[in-house]
Amino acid sequence: MEQIIAFQYNSFFFIKPESMSSLHTSQLNSLKLIHKGKVRDNYEIDDKHMLIVTTDRISAFDVIMPTPIPEKGAILTAVTRFWLNKLQHILPNQLTDLPLEQVLPDAAEREPVATRAMVVKKLRALPVEAIVRGYIIGSGWKDYQQTGAICGIKLPAGLQMADKLPEPIFTPSSKAAVGEHDENINFDATVKLLGEDLANQVKNAALALYKEAADYALERGIIIADTKFEFGLDENDQLVLIDEVLTPDSSRFWPADKYQPGSSPESFDKQFVRDYLETLDWDKTAPGPELPADIINKTSEKYREALARLTQ
């Protein structure tokens, strides 16, 4: 009989994919669905609170796949909670103390989302994604090859793919609707969207959050190559960290012991899914293809390994 391998973070308990449940789409009849994103379903609780349910959906090339990754939502929720608690001295976040049992008193309705849900403050989300890059990869690498810069930020000549940057850089993007691509923007465009004072607050907060998280993760064998933060404003117009934080979905996590500049590193995220999809005769538009079991299992293992390294 195959041995069951498990690990625990606070109240979250994970086992091998064959024994894990999946939640592709949440169904909460007692709450109003106010937004369905690529991975998250947001429900209204009252004027001041909402419920974020992180499902097991996975997207690639901005297309939601029909096949879920078992327990992915619970893992991402655990990672986000971990970072929100660890980084709250840098910036307040939207977590509340309102218990889920009070929000969803029906146990049958609550059970499928229990490890995937966060009760949060309802805030005014800012219209930019605050991307911080510590290494040169992805769209940043393509931009650098063409212009010698990323989002208008001039970089030293002669950098290789995946090289560490002299200092982390703030390279925001505009938010796109589900199914559309975010667009990289420069800091001047961010100022036009947010105003100079708020744009600087977002930039400084994002860089501070990234630097502390990157240092911590590196001690545990994970390079955070880049990441995406989202921010909102509370009733007093104070900046607040919202949504997912430093997960394998919103970041590039690389194993430090396998890192080698000059090529695209192995990662702790959905790279198995992307690599598989690149082998198909698929035009990268919806609907996405079903994923085979080996790709699902390999992807799930990477997510679970990232959580284990960060929290144990």
Secondary structure, DSSP 8 states (H G I E B T S, - for coil): ------EEETTEEE--GGG----SS---TTSEEEEE-SSEEEEE-SSSEEEEEE-S--EETTEE-SS--TTHHHHHHHHHHHHHHHTTTTS-BSB----HHHH---HHHHGGGTTTEEEEE--EE-SEEEEEEEE--HHHHHHHHHHSEETTEE--TT--TT-EEEEEEE--EE---TTS--EE--HHHHHHHH-HHHHHHHHHHHHHHHHHHHHHHHHTTEEEEEEEEEEEE-TT--EEEES--S-TTTEEEEEGGG--TTS----SSTHHHHHHHHTSS--S-SS-----HHHHHHHHHHHHHHHHHHH-
